[in-house]
Amino acid sequence: MALRLAESDDVPYIMEIIRKVIPRMHAAGNYQWDEYYPTDVTFKKDIKNGTLYVFEEEAVLKGCIVADDNHAFAYDDIPWELARMDCLALHRLAVDPQYQGQGLAQKILKGIVEIGREKEYLGIHTDTSQENKPMQQLFQKLGFDYKGHLNLDDNLDNWYAAYEKIF
């Protein structure tokens, strides 16, 4: 297993994963992503900021995640135990459907926890669509605590479940 910082050459592979993941998300009733988000421009910006990580095994890129300091303003309404400045925020976790069911998302999250510790953060704040039950179950399995729900955009039909992990 190798979780590493992404490079610009990784973007086409990441976008291929995203194109494969979106129909599966929609089939499960999760419309968090679509043809407008996330884009290659989004991931290029993440690379420039040094916050996009890819999971690679045997020279095959199988997943990605962003870990940064970008906490949504809606996070202010959540009763976190830790202050935002003490926590990484996670975004855009994706695993190629060809490799789903092999525990890769769990490996990616465990790797990010280690990176957070190395960078002397005290924990992680994150969220996922209310419809994304598999991700919610994974967060809980890995010791993330449910902290409430929030709305990240103007569409009041889109609610997200907020989670915190303290190291």
PyMOL commands that set and color helices and strands:
alter all, ss='L'
color gray80, all
select helices_A, chain A and resi 8-27+40-49+73-77+84-86+97-99+104-118+133-141
alter helices_A, ss='H'
color red, helices_A
select strands_A, chain A and resi 2-5+52-57+60-68+87-95+123-129+145-150+160-166
alter strands_A, ss='S'
color yellow, strands_A
deselect
rebuild
show_as cartoon
